[in-house]
Amino acid sequence: MRTKEQLIEDKICPLEFAVNAISGKWKIPIVWQINEGKKRPSEFLKGIGKVDRRVLNQQLKEMEQSGILFKTSYPELPPRVEYSLTPLGEELVQVLWKLNNWGERLLADKEK
């Protein structure tokens, strides 16, 4: 028999689920970097200020598990890995552009 707490835990709002998928200090900057054409972890390290390699790899793994990114590993020496946006990730970019536009409005209103 399921307890009331388990039932509440199972009910998650779609918005909360979406925010959880992109929460993390570096996830949105990673998506922006990929959208700009960067695909390799070393490129993310150069393009995103102070991110630690271990944290970067964890965030990439989480986004891959969420279906936002696709990882391609090449069987060569040294090993090469590239990331790309999945169709779901490409939809996220469109949402982020809208959020960016909304942020610009907030800034403009604040300056008035």
N, CA, C and O atoms as a Tinker XYZ file with bonds, in Angstrom:
   448  protein
     1  N      0.836000   -1.180000    0.000000    73     2
     2  CA     0.000000    0.000000    0.000000    64     1     3
     3  C      0.882000    1.246000    0.000000    63     2     4     5
     4  O      1.872000    1.315000    0.729000    81     3
     5  N      0.524000    2.208000   -0.806000    73     3     6
     6  CA     1.310000    3.432000   -0.937000    64     5     7
     7  C      0.882000    4.451000    0.109000    63     6     8     9
     8  O     -0.304000    4.611000    0.401000    81     7
     9  N      1.862000    5.128000    0.659000    73     7    10
    10  CA     1.551000    6.160000    1.635000    64     9    11
    11  C      1.218000    7.457000    0.921000    63    10    12    13
    12  O      1.500000    7.625000   -0.266000    81    11
    13  N      0.612000    8.372000    1.668000    73    11    14
    14  CA     0.247000    9.670000    1.118000    64    13    15
    15  C      1.492000   10.419000    0.634000    63    14    16    17
    16  O      1.449000   11.085000   -0.400000    81    15
    17  N      2.602000   10.316000    1.376000    73    15    18
    18  CA     3.829000   11.000000    0.987000    64    17    19
    19  C      4.342000   10.507000   -0.359000    63    18    20    21
    20  O      4.814000   11.302000   -1.172000    81    19
    21  N      4.253000    9.188000   -0.603000    73    19    22
    22  CA     4.712000    8.647000   -1.884000    64    21    23
    23  C      3.842000    9.162000   -3.019000    63    22    24    25
    24  O      4.350000    9.478000   -4.095000    81    23
    25  N      2.536000    9.251000   -2.791000    73    23    26
    26  CA     1.640000    9.748000   -3.837000    64    25    27
    27  C      1.951000   11.203000   -4.166000    63    26    28    29
    28  O      1.960000   11.586000   -5.336000    81    27
    29  N      2.204000   12.014000   -3.144000    73    27    30
    30  CA     2.542000   13.418000   -3.379000    64    29    31
    31  C      3.863000   13.515000   -4.132000    63    30    32    33
    32  O      4.002000   14.332000   -5.042000    81    31
    33  N      4.822000   12.694000   -3.761000    73    31    34
    34  CA     6.124000   12.699000   -4.411000    64    33    35
    35  C      6.006000   12.311000   -5.884000    63    34    36    37
    36  O      6.755000   12.828000   -6.712000    81    35
    37  N      5.086000   11.414000   -6.227000    73    35    38
    38  CA     4.893000   10.967000   -7.603000    64    37    39
    39  C      4.235000   12.028000   -8.478000    63    38    40    41
    40  O      4.388000   12.005000   -9.699000    81    39
    41  N      3.506000   12.955000   -7.868000    73    39    42
    42  CA     2.820000   13.999000   -8.631000    64    41    43
    43  C      3.771000   15.171000   -8.798000    63    42    44    45
    44  O      4.012000   15.925000   -7.855000    81    43
    45  N      4.297000   15.317000   -9.971000    73    43    46
    46  CA     5.226000   16.418000  -10.240000    64    45    47
    47  C      4.647000   17.284000  -11.354000    63    46    48    49
    48  O      4.153000   16.787000  -12.365000    81    47
    49  N      4.722000   18.545000  -11.145000    73    47    50
    50  CA     4.232000   19.518000  -12.118000    64    49    51
    51  C      5.155000   19.503000  -13.336000    63    50    52    53
    52  O      6.373000   19.442000  -13.169000    81    51
    53  N      4.614000   19.556000  -14.554000    73    51    54
    54  CA     5.472000   19.571000  -15.745000    64    53    55
    55  C      6.486000   20.714000  -15.732000    63    54    56    57
    56  O      7.617000   20.542000  -16.188000    81    55
    57  N      6.095000   21.872000  -15.218000    73    55    58
    58  CA     7.026000   23.001000  -15.150000    64    57    59
    59  C      8.171000   22.676000  -14.189000    63    58    60    61
    60  O      9.332000   22.965000  -14.480000    81    59
    61  N      7.845000   22.082000  -13.060000    73    59    62
    62  CA     8.867000   21.699000  -12.096000    64    61    63
    63  C      9.815000   20.664000  -12.704000    63    62    64    65
    64  O     11.025000   20.719000  -12.488000    81    63
    65  N      9.264000   19.735000  -13.453000    73    63    66
    66  CA    10.074000   18.714000  -14.118000    64    65    67
    67  C     11.030000   19.362000  -15.128000    63    66    68    69
    68  O     12.199000   18.989000  -15.214000    81    67
    69  N     10.522000   20.327000  -15.883000    73    67    70
    70  CA    11.353000   21.031000  -16.875000    64    69    71
    71  C     12.466000   21.823000  -16.198000    63    70    72    73
    72  O     13.616000   21.784000  -16.637000    81    71
    73  N     12.129000   22.535000  -15.139000    73    71    74
    74  CA    13.130000   23.325000  -14.432000    64    73    75
    75  C     14.190000   22.418000  -13.820000    63    74    76    77
    76  O     15.373000   22.757000  -13.835000    81    75
    77  N     13.787000   21.284000  -13.290000    73    75    78
    78  CA    14.752000   20.333000  -12.732000    64    77    79
    79  C     15.718000   19.832000  -13.807000    63    78    80    81
    80  O     16.891000   19.591000  -13.521000    81    79
    81  N     15.238000   19.676000  -15.028000    73    79    82
    82  CA    16.085000   19.174000  -16.119000    64    81    83
    83  C     17.176000   20.166000  -16.501000    63    82    84    85
    84  O     18.243000   19.766000  -16.968000    81    83
    85  N     16.916000   21.456000  -16.307000    73    83    86
    86  CA    17.919000   22.456000  -16.693000    64    85    87
    87  C     18.524000   23.169000  -15.494000    63    86    88    89
    88  O     19.308000   24.103000  -15.659000    81    87
    89  N     18.168000   22.737000  -14.290000    73    87    90
    90  CA    18.772000   23.374000  -13.113000    64    89    91
    91  C     20.209000   22.899000  -12.975000    63    90    92    93
    92  O     20.536000   21.758000  -13.302000    81    91
    93  N     21.018000   23.747000  -12.509000    73    91    94
    94  CA    22.451000   23.485000  -12.424000    64    93    95
    95  C     23.152000   24.708000  -12.977000    63    94    96    97
    96  O     22.747000   25.263000  -13.999000    81    95
    97  N     24.179000   25.112000  -12.311000    73    95    98
    98  CA    24.838000   26.377000  -12.642000    64    97    99
    99  C     25.302000   26.464000  -14.088000    63    98   100   101
   100  O     25.316000   27.555000  -14.658000    81    99
   101  N     25.682000   25.345000  -14.698000    73    99   102
   102  CA    26.319000   25.407000  -16.013000    64   101   103
   103  C     25.476000   24.852000  -17.156000    63   102   104   105
   104  O     25.919000   24.894000  -18.304000    81   103
   105  N     24.284000   24.337000  -16.887000    73   103   106
   106  CA    23.506000   23.683000  -17.941000    64   105   107
   107  C     23.076000   24.640000  -19.045000    63   106   108   109
   108  O     23.215000   24.324000  -20.226000    81   107
   109  N     22.562000   25.789000  -18.680000    73   107   110
   110  CA    22.128000   26.731000  -19.714000    64   109   111
   111  C     23.324000   27.268000  -20.503000    63   110   112   113
   112  O     23.242000   27.346000  -21.729000    81   111
   113  N     24.435000   27.643000  -19.852000    73   111   114
   114  CA    25.607000   28.038000  -20.659000    64   113   115
   115  C     26.104000   26.920000  -21.580000    63   114   116   117
   116  O     26.587000   27.197000  -22.678000    81   115
   117  N     25.993000   25.674000  -21.151000    73   115   118
   118  CA    26.401000   24.554000  -22.006000    64   117   119
   119  C     25.515000   24.488000  -23.240000    63   118   120   121
   120  O     26.008000   24.314000  -24.355000    81   119
   121  N     24.209000   24.626000  -23.044000    73   119   122
   122  CA    23.275000   24.591000  -24.183000    64   121   123
   123  C     23.587000   25.733000  -25.147000    63   122   124   125
   124  O     23.567000   25.535000  -26.362000    81   123
   125  N     23.877000   26.933000  -24.617000    73   123   126
   126  CA    24.224000   28.068000  -25.487000    64   125   127
   127  C     25.486000   27.781000  -26.281000    63   126   128   129
   128  O     25.562000   28.085000  -27.471000    81   127
   129  N     26.481000   27.193000  -25.616000    73   127   130
   130  CA    27.735000   26.879000  -26.301000    64   129   131
   131  C     27.505000   25.883000  -27.432000    63   130   132   133
   132  O     28.039000   26.050000  -28.528000    81   131
   133  N     26.716000   24.854000  -27.169000    73   131   134
   134  CA    26.433000   23.856000  -28.212000    64   133   135
   135  C     25.653000   24.503000  -29.348000    63   134   136   137
   136  O     25.904000   24.217000  -30.519000    81   135
   137  N     24.724000   25.360000  -29.009000    73   135   138
   138  CA    23.937000   26.040000  -30.032000    64   137   139
   139  C     24.817000   26.915000  -30.920000    63   138   140   141
   140  O     24.500000   27.131000  -32.090000    81   139
   141  N     25.923000   27.420000  -30.369000    73   139   142
   142  CA    26.862000   28.235000  -31.138000    64   141   143
   143  C     27.858000   27.392000  -31.925000    63   142   144   145
   144  O     28.715000   27.938000  -32.619000    81   143
   145  N     27.755000   26.064000  -31.826000    73   143   146
   146  CA    28.594000   25.192000  -32.636000    64   145   147
   147  C     29.698000   24.472000  -31.893000    63   146   148   149
   148  O     30.384000   23.636000  -32.480000    81   147
   149  N     29.890000   24.772000  -30.616000    73   147   150
   150  CA    30.922000   24.080000  -29.854000    64   149   151
   151  C     30.381000   22.724000  -29.416000    63   150   152   153
   152  O     29.232000   22.612000  -28.990000    81   151
   153  N     31.223000   21.692000  -29.526000    73   151   154
   154  CA    30.731000   20.352000  -29.284000    64   153   155
   155  C     31.574000   19.519000  -28.330000    63   154   156   157
   156  O     31.100000   18.504000  -27.819000    81   155
   157  N     32.811000   19.926000  -28.081000    73   155   158
   158  CA    33.717000   19.110000  -27.277000    64   157   159
   159  C     33.868000   19.680000  -25.869000    63   158   160   161
   160  O     33.850000   20.898000  -25.690000    81   159
   161  N     34.016000   18.811000  -24.872000    73   159   162
   162  CA    34.162000   19.302000  -23.497000    64   161   163
   163  C     35.270000   20.338000  -23.331000    63   162   164   165
   164  O     35.104000   21.284000  -22.562000    81   163
   165  N     36.379000   20.188000  -24.019000    73   163   166
   166  CA    37.469000   21.167000  -23.902000    64   165   167
   167  C     37.018000   22.543000  -24.406000    63   166   168   169
   168  O     37.473000   23.563000  -23.889000    81   167
   169  N     36.140000   22.584000  -25.397000    73   167   170
   170  CA    35.621000   23.857000  -25.894000    64   169   171
   171  C     34.715000   24.509000  -24.856000    63   170   172   173
   172  O     34.715000   25.731000  -24.703000    81   171
   173  N     33.937000   23.683000  -24.139000    73   171   174
   174  CA    33.077000   24.223000  -23.082000    64   173   175
   175  C     33.926000   24.828000  -21.966000    63   174   176   177
   176  O     33.600000   25.886000  -21.429000    81   175
   177  N     35.015000   24.146000  -21.625000    73   175   178
   178  CA    35.888000   24.641000  -20.565000    64   177   179
   179  C     36.456000   26.004000  -20.918000    63   178   180   181
   180  O     36.583000   26.867000  -20.049000    81   179
   181  N     36.801000   26.208000  -22.190000    73   179   182
   182  CA    37.333000   27.501000  -22.634000    64   181   183
   183  C     36.241000   28.565000  -22.708000    63   182   184   185
   184  O     36.485000   29.735000  -22.411000    81   183
   185  N     35.034000   28.154000  -23.107000    73   183   186
   186  CA    33.960000   29.116000  -23.341000    64   185   187
   187  C     33.136000   29.474000  -22.129000    63   186   188   189
   188  O     32.408000   30.466000  -22.146000    81   187
   189  N     33.239000   28.680000  -21.069000    73   187   190
   190  CA    32.429000   28.923000  -19.869000    64   189   191
   191  C     33.363000   29.157000  -18.691000    63   190   192   193
   192  O     33.701000   28.221000  -17.967000    81   191
   193  N     33.764000   30.356000  -18.506000    73   191   194
   194  CA    34.578000   30.796000  -17.382000    64   193   195
   195  C     35.171000   29.775000  -16.431000    63   194   196   197
   196  O     36.146000   29.105000  -16.773000    81   195
   197  N     34.609000   29.649000  -15.263000    73   195   198
   198  CA    35.250000   28.960000  -14.153000    64   197   199
   199  C     34.686000   27.575000  -13.871000    63   198   200   201
   200  O     34.754000   27.118000  -12.730000    81   199
   201  N     34.147000   26.911000  -14.838000    73   199   202
   202  CA    33.579000   25.584000  -14.594000    64   201   203
   203  C     34.694000   24.564000  -14.399000    63   202   204   205
   204  O     35.683000   24.565000  -15.132000    81   203
   205  N     34.529000   23.694000  -13.403000    73   203   206
   206  CA    35.456000   22.603000  -13.135000    64   205   207
   207  C     35.151000   21.443000  -14.082000    63   206   208   209
   208  O     33.984000   21.183000  -14.373000    81   207
   209  N     36.168000   20.749000  -14.562000    73   207   210
   210  CA    35.977000   19.652000  -15.518000    64   209   211
   211  C     35.048000   18.569000  -14.961000    63   210   212   213
   212  O     34.203000   18.037000  -15.682000    81   211
   213  N     35.210000   18.250000  -13.678000    73   211   214
   214  CA    34.379000   17.208000  -13.064000    64   213   215
   215  C     32.907000   17.635000  -13.048000    63   214   216   217
   216  O     32.020000   16.846000  -13.371000    81   215
   217  N     32.662000   18.889000  -12.670000    73   215   218
   218  CA    31.297000   19.418000  -12.635000    64   217   219
   219  C     30.723000   19.478000  -14.047000    63   218   220   221
   220  O     29.562000   19.131000  -14.261000    81   219
   221  N     31.524000   19.913000  -15.001000    73   219   222
   222  CA    31.092000   19.961000  -16.398000    64   221   223
   223  C     30.667000   18.577000  -16.876000    63   222   224   225
   224  O     29.600000   18.421000  -17.470000    81   223
   225  N     31.497000   17.579000  -16.617000    73   223   226
   226  CA    31.167000   16.221000  -17.048000    64   225   227
   227  C     29.885000   15.715000  -16.398000    63   226   228   229
   228  O     29.096000   15.021000  -17.040000    81   227
   229  N     29.672000   16.055000  -15.135000    73   227   230
   230  CA    28.448000   15.643000  -14.439000    64   229   231
   231  C     27.229000   16.297000  -15.071000    63   230   232   233
   232  O     26.210000   15.641000  -15.287000    81   231
   233  N     27.331000   17.584000  -15.368000    73   231   234
   234  CA    26.191000   18.302000  -15.953000    64   233   235
   235  C     25.900000   17.788000  -17.371000    63   234   236   237
   236  O     24.739000   17.658000  -17.757000    81   235
   237  N     26.943000   17.499000  -18.135000    73   235   238
   238  CA    26.752000   16.929000  -19.472000    64   237   239
   239  C     26.052000   15.572000  -19.373000    63   238   240   241
   240  O     25.144000   15.280000  -20.152000    81   239
   241  N     26.473000   14.753000  -18.423000    73   239   242
   242  CA    25.868000   13.437000  -18.232000    64   241   243
   243  C     24.391000   13.562000  -17.855000    63   242   244   245
   244  O     23.551000   12.826000  -18.373000    81   243
   245  N     24.077000   14.492000  -16.956000    73   243   246
   246  CA    22.685000   14.703000  -16.551000    64   245   247
   247  C     21.828000   15.152000  -17.729000    63   246   248   249
   248  O     20.695000   14.695000  -17.881000    81   247
   249  N     22.360000   16.041000  -18.561000    73   247   250
   250  CA    21.586000   16.512000  -19.714000    64   249   251
   251  C     21.431000   15.416000  -20.757000    63   250   252   253
   252  O     20.417000   15.358000  -21.452000    81   251
   253  N     22.412000   14.564000  -20.869000    73   251   254
   254  CA    22.296000   13.415000  -21.773000    64   253   255
   255  C     21.193000   12.480000  -21.264000    63   254   256   257
   256  O     20.385000   11.987000  -22.051000    81   255
   257  N     21.161000   12.240000  -19.972000    73   255   258
   258  CA    20.136000   11.373000  -19.381000    64   257   259
   259  C     18.746000   11.980000  -19.499000    63   258   260   261
   260  O     17.756000   11.256000  -19.593000    81   259
   261  N     18.669000   13.306000  -19.493000    73   259   262
   262  CA    17.377000   13.994000  -19.633000    64   261   263
   263  C     16.895000   14.042000  -21.072000    63   262   264   265
   264  O     15.748000   14.404000  -21.332000    81   263
   265  N     17.773000   13.676000  -22.021000    73   263   266
   266  CA    17.379000   13.692000  -23.422000    64   265   267
   267  C     17.607000   15.024000  -24.109000    63   266   268   269
   268  O     17.093000   15.253000  -25.204000    81   267
   269  N     18.379000   15.914000  -23.474000    73   267   270
   270  CA    18.657000   17.229000  -24.053000    64   269   271
   271  C     19.857000   17.163000  -24.989000    63   270   272   273
   272  O     19.887000   17.836000  -26.019000    81   271
   273  N     20.846000   16.351000  -24.627000    73   271   274
   274  CA    22.066000   16.210000  -25.408000    64   273   275
   275  C     22.254000   14.782000  -25.880000    63   274   276   277
   276  O     21.769000   13.832000  -25.265000    81   275
   277  N     22.965000   14.653000  -26.982000    73   275   278
   278  CA    23.374000   13.353000  -27.508000    64   277   279
   279  C     24.897000   13.321000  -27.498000    63   278   280   281
   280  O     25.545000   14.265000  -27.950000    81   279
   281  N     25.457000   12.253000  -26.991000    73   279   282
   282  CA    26.913000   12.116000  -26.892000    64   281   283
   283  C     27.401000   11.148000  -27.963000    63   282   284   285
   284  O     26.865000   10.050000  -28.113000    81   283
   285  N     28.426000   11.567000  -28.708000    73   283   286
   286  CA    29.056000   10.704000  -29.704000    64   285   287
   287  C     30.499000   10.473000  -29.276000    63   286   288   289
   288  O     31.262000   11.424000  -29.102000    81   287
   289  N     30.868000    9.212000  -29.109000    73   287   290
   290  CA    32.240000    8.848000  -28.759000    64   289   291
   291  C     32.900000    8.250000  -29.985000    63   290   292   293
   292  O     32.335000    7.378000  -30.645000    81   291
   293  N     34.105000    8.726000  -30.288000    73   291   294
   294  CA    34.843000    8.236000  -31.449000    64   293   295
   295  C     35.950000    7.286000  -30.982000    63   294   296   297
   296  O     36.704000    7.612000  -30.065000    81   295
   297  N     36.045000    6.117000  -31.609000    73   295   298
   298  CA    37.049000    5.129000  -31.200000    64   297   299
   299  C     38.432000    5.439000  -31.775000    63   298   300   301
   300  O     38.903000    4.781000  -32.703000    81   299
   301  N     39.054000    6.442000  -31.207000    73   299   302
   302  CA    40.381000    6.833000  -31.676000    64   301   303
   303  C     41.237000    7.184000  -30.469000    63   302   304   305
   304  O     40.735000    7.330000  -29.355000    81   303
   305  N     42.519000    7.314000  -30.703000    73   303   306
   306  CA    43.441000    7.690000  -29.641000    64   305   307
   307  C     44.051000    9.040000  -29.960000    63   306   308   309
   308  O     44.589000    9.199000  -31.056000    81   307
   309  N     44.004000    9.996000  -29.096000    73   307   310
   310  CA    43.281000    9.956000  -27.827000    64   309   311
   311  C     41.779000    9.961000  -28.062000    63   310   312   313
   312  O     41.316000   10.411000  -29.110000    81   311
   313  N     41.010000    9.462000  -27.092000    73   311   314
   314  CA    39.550000    9.396000  -27.269000    64   313   315
   315  C     38.958000   10.781000  -27.520000    63   314   316   317
   316  O     39.407000   11.781000  -26.959000    81   315
   317  N     37.953000   10.812000  -28.365000    73   315   318
   318  CA    37.286000   12.075000  -28.701000    64   317   319
   319  C     35.798000   11.912000  -28.455000    63   318   320   321
   320  O     35.197000   10.912000  -28.847000    81   319
   321  N     35.210000   12.902000  -27.804000    73   319   322
   322  CA    33.787000   12.902000  -27.496000    64   321   323
   323  C     33.209000   14.221000  -27.979000    63   322   324   325
   324  O     33.814000   15.278000  -27.796000    81   323
   325  N     32.047000   14.156000  -28.591000    73   323   326
   326  CA    31.345000   15.367000  -29.010000    64   325   327
   327  C     29.897000   15.287000  -28.557000    63   326   328   329
   328  O     29.318000   14.204000  -28.468000    81   327
   329  N     29.326000   16.438000  -28.275000    73   327   330
   330  CA    27.927000   16.532000  -27.861000    64   329   331
   331  C     27.149000   17.334000  -28.883000    63   330   332   333
   332  O     27.676000   18.251000  -29.513000    81   331
   333  N     25.900000   16.977000  -29.036000    73   331   334
   334  CA    25.011000   17.732000  -29.908000    64   333   335
   335  C     23.640000   17.788000  -29.258000    63   334   336   337
   336  O     23.323000   16.991000  -28.374000    81   335
   337  N     22.841000   18.728000  -29.702000    73   335   338
   338  CA    21.489000   18.849000  -29.182000    64   337   339
   339  C     20.588000   17.802000  -29.822000    63   338   340   341
   340  O     20.667000   17.549000  -31.024000    81   339
   341  N     19.747000   17.207000  -29.017000    73   339   342
   342  CA    18.700000   16.328000  -29.535000    64   341   343
   343  C     17.561000   17.233000  -30.016000    63   342   344   345
   344  O     17.602000   18.438000  -29.770000    81   343
   345  N     16.557000   16.692000  -30.687000    73   343   346
   346  CA    15.402000   17.531000  -31.037000    64   345   347
   347  C     14.783000   18.202000  -29.801000    63   346   348   349
   348  O     14.336000   19.346000  -29.873000    81   347
   349  N     14.761000   17.492000  -28.678000    73   347   350
   350  CA    14.258000   18.067000  -27.433000    64   349   351
   351  C     15.153000   19.225000  -26.987000    63   350   352   353
   352  O     14.658000   20.243000  -26.504000    81   351
   353  N     16.450000   19.071000  -27.146000    73   351   354
   354  CA    17.388000   20.141000  -26.812000    64   353   355
   355  C     17.221000   21.350000  -27.713000    63   354   356   357
   356  O     17.352000   22.488000  -27.263000    81   355
   357  N     16.932000   21.107000  -28.987000    73   355   358
   358  CA    16.700000   22.219000  -29.922000    64   357   359
   359  C     15.435000   22.984000  -29.539000    63   358   360   361
   360  O     15.382000   24.204000  -29.689000    81   359
   361  N     14.413000   22.274000  -29.044000    73   359   362
   362  CA    13.213000   22.949000  -28.545000    64   361   363
   363  C     13.553000   23.806000  -27.335000    63   362   364   365
   364  O     13.026000   24.906000  -27.171000    81   363
   365  N     14.443000   23.289000  -26.486000    73   363   366
   366  CA    14.872000   24.039000  -25.308000    64   365   367
   367  C     15.531000   25.350000  -25.726000    63   366   368   369
   368  O     15.311000   26.375000  -25.081000    81   367
   369  N     16.318000   25.340000  -26.770000    73   367   370
   370  CA    16.966000   26.571000  -27.244000    64   369   371
   371  C     15.909000   27.616000  -27.597000    63   370   372   373
   372  O     16.077000   28.794000  -27.282000    81   371
   373  N     14.831000   27.199000  -28.241000    73   371   374
   374  CA    13.761000   28.144000  -28.588000    64   373   375
   375  C     13.127000   28.730000  -27.333000    63   374   376   377
   376  O     12.824000   29.923000  -27.285000    81   375
   377  N     12.926000   27.896000  -26.322000    73   375   378
   378  CA    12.361000   28.362000  -25.056000    64   377   379
   379  C     13.331000   29.343000  -24.394000    63   378   380   381
   380  O     12.905000   30.365000  -23.856000    81   379
   381  N     14.622000   29.040000  -24.430000    73   379   382
   382  CA    15.612000   29.922000  -23.817000    64   381   383
   383  C     15.683000   31.271000  -24.525000    63   382   384   385
   384  O     15.905000   32.295000  -23.879000    81   383
   385  N     15.497000   31.285000  -25.851000    73   383   386
   386  CA    15.454000   32.574000  -26.569000    64   385   387
   387  C     14.285000   33.408000  -26.071000    63   386   388   389
   388  O     14.422000   34.615000  -25.871000    81   387
   389  N     13.128000   32.771000  -25.869000    73   387   390
   390  CA    11.963000   33.502000  -25.355000    64   389   391
   391  C     12.233000   34.015000  -23.946000    63   390   392   393
   392  O     11.870000   35.143000  -23.611000    81   391
   393  N     12.867000   33.191000  -23.126000    73   391   394
   394  CA    13.203000   33.597000  -21.773000    64   393   395
   395  C     14.213000   34.751000  -21.807000    63   394   396   397
   396  O     14.131000   35.667000  -20.989000    81   395
   397  N     15.152000   34.711000  -22.735000    73   395   398
   398  CA    16.117000   35.796000  -22.902000    64   397   399
   399  C     15.395000   37.098000  -23.255000    63   398   400   401
   400  O     15.703000   38.150000  -22.694000    81   399
   401  N     14.448000   37.032000  -24.173000    73   399   402
   402  CA    13.684000   38.219000  -24.559000    64   401   403
   403  C     12.901000   38.773000  -23.371000    63   402   404   405
   404  O     12.805000   39.988000  -23.192000    81   403
   405  N     12.343000   37.876000  -22.564000    73   403   406
   406  CA    11.616000   38.284000  -21.376000    64   405   407
   407  C     12.564000   38.957000  -20.387000    63   406   408   409
   408  O     12.206000   39.953000  -19.759000    81   407
   409  N     13.764000   38.415000  -20.250000    73   407   410
   410  CA    14.777000   39.014000  -19.382000    64   409   411
   411  C     15.162000   40.412000  -19.845000    63   410   412   413
   412  O     15.373000   41.304000  -19.024000    81   411
   413  N     15.253000   40.604000  -21.153000    73   411   414
   414  CA    15.554000   41.930000  -21.690000    64   413   415
   415  C     14.457000   42.923000  -21.319000    63   414   416   417
   416  O     14.740000   44.076000  -20.994000    81   415
   417  N     13.197000   42.470000  -21.368000    73   415   418
   418  CA    12.076000   43.338000  -20.968000    64   417   419
   419  C     12.175000   43.695000  -19.494000    63   418   420   421
   420  O     11.938000   44.841000  -19.111000    81   419
   421  N     12.524000   42.714000  -18.664000    73   419   422
   422  CA    12.672000   42.977000  -17.238000    64   421   423
   423  C     13.751000   44.027000  -16.994000    63   422   424   425
   424  O     13.567000   44.939000  -16.188000    81   423
   425  N     14.872000   43.894000  -17.690000    73   423   426
   426  CA    15.963000   44.865000  -17.539000    64   425   427
   427  C     15.532000   46.254000  -17.995000    63   426   428   429
   428  O     15.839000   47.253000  -17.345000    81   427
   429  N     14.820000   46.308000  -19.117000    73   427   430
   430  CA    14.358000   47.603000  -19.631000    64   429   431
   431  C     13.384000   48.254000  -18.652000    63   430   432   433
   432  O     13.447000   49.463000  -18.429000    81   431
   433  N     12.491000   47.469000  -18.072000    73   431   434
   434  CA    11.532000   48.011000  -17.107000    64   433   435
   435  C     12.241000   48.493000  -15.839000    63   434   436   437
   436  O     11.838000   49.484000  -15.230000    81   435
   437  N     13.291000   47.786000  -15.456000    73   435   438
   438  CA    14.043000   48.163000  -14.258000    64   437   439
   439  C     14.780000   49.493000  -14.457000    63   438   440   441
   440  O     14.956000   50.261000  -13.511000    81   439
   441  N     15.205000   49.755000  -15.689000    73   439   442
   442  CA    15.951000   50.973000  -15.984000    64   441   443
   443  C     15.057000   52.206000  -16.091000    63   442   444   445
   444  O     15.559000   53.330000  -16.103000    81   443
   445  N     13.750000   52.012000  -16.167000    73   443   446
   446  CA    12.817000   53.158000  -16.298000    64   445   447
   447  C     12.693000   53.927000  -15.006000    63   446   448
   448  O     11.957000   54.911000  -14.941000    81   447
